[in-house]
Amino acid sequence: MANTTFNWAMGMVKTPPADSEESIIAANIKTMMANEEARIYLANSEEEAR
């Protein structure tokens, strides 16, 4: 989800530093989605999954 740039001359992908605000937000969203997905799978009923 991070902005990446491809440098054709170098043949390398450059990503923002791991502690950039964008990286932190992306990591938090991924964690939140994983937690919610697990909660849905483990719910005993449809009502608990909401």
N, C-alpha and C positions, 0 to 999 in steps of 0.2 A: 504494500500500500504506500510505501514511501516513494517520494519522487526520486527517480533514478535517471542518470544520464549515461549514455554510451559514448565513449570516446573512440571513434573509429581509428584514429592514429595509434592509440595505445592498445586498442583491443580489450579494454577493461571497462567494467561497469562500476560507476562511482555512486555510493549510497551516502546519505547523510550520517553523521556521527550517531552512535547507538544511543546517546543520551540527549538527542535533540528533542524538542517539544513534539514534533511530528512523530518520531519513533515511539515516544512514550505513549502518546494518544493511541497509535495503531496497536501497540502491545496491550494496552488496557482494553481496547475494543475486542481484540482476539480472545483475551482472557474472559471477558464478560460473556461473549458468545459461547465459548466452550462451557462455562458454568451453567448458563441457561439451557443449553442443549442437554447437558447431563441431567439437569433437574427435570426436564420434560421426559426424557427416557425413563427416569427412575420413579416418576409419579405413578401412584396407584390408580388415579382416575383422571379424566380430562379436566375436572375442576381443580385438582391439585397442580396440574401442569400450567395453569394460568397464573 
